């Protein structure tokens, strides 16, 4: 069977009229170049090169092969060069999935800036709180709240996201009777706005242990941004990223809990395999971690 490597070495010898020069330019030992060209001649059943002690020349068959194969090899090299990403210029389609809240506030702006710097990159970003199967859905990269239980995925910790409790000033005044520091019993009796499946908030005790706390559900929406909007309208207490709460200014009041704090969420970047990670994925992840 004819080898493309053999054909590449033949073209190098033919163009430079020298086995030694072909070996120097390809980085292959001269003896190997000679042997591989002989293998090609045997596979084709024709002599391609006339060898003498002083010169190397092409036979008629060799000239025809060079004329036809040379441009094809150049075209193949060009295709491979444009298909394989270079370290300084990612290209191709990058498919990313991320949670709605963190994705819209931190990950999306960082990825948009990354895409703006690399015009050969096509970005596809899907914001969802569902756990999307990466391989089956064709995603290159996902951002997920930990812990990550899928042993087939590579998980890389990105950020720790502080969470806090909050409610509208009206809710604090009327329902909480002006109190911004609550005990566990009171928190369990007032209306709560939820977005997470299971309806629990994770609270850390002073001794470092963590408990799953089930609040009194009044409203549930699948978009965590809407939980904040509902809290602004005075519908209940919300548990959300501290940064998102602070962005509401005076529309929301942060609440504290006696003897407990809200457990922060660990955000991880996950991808199918560490082996041969495409440059566009690695560079995009590094960019988000630095600029997100």
PyMOL commands that set and color helices and strands:
alter all, ss='L'
color gray80, all
select helices_A, chain A and resi 4-16+19-26+30-44+60-83+100-117+134-137+169-174+184-187+224-232+242-246+249-251+279-291
alter helices_A, ss='H'
color red, helices_A
select strands_A, chain A and resi 49-51+56-58+92-98+121-127+141-145+154-161+163-167+181-182+191-194+201-205+210-213+216-220+237-241+253-257+260-262+265-271
alter strands_A, ss='S'
color yellow, strands_A
deselect
rebuild
show_as cartoon
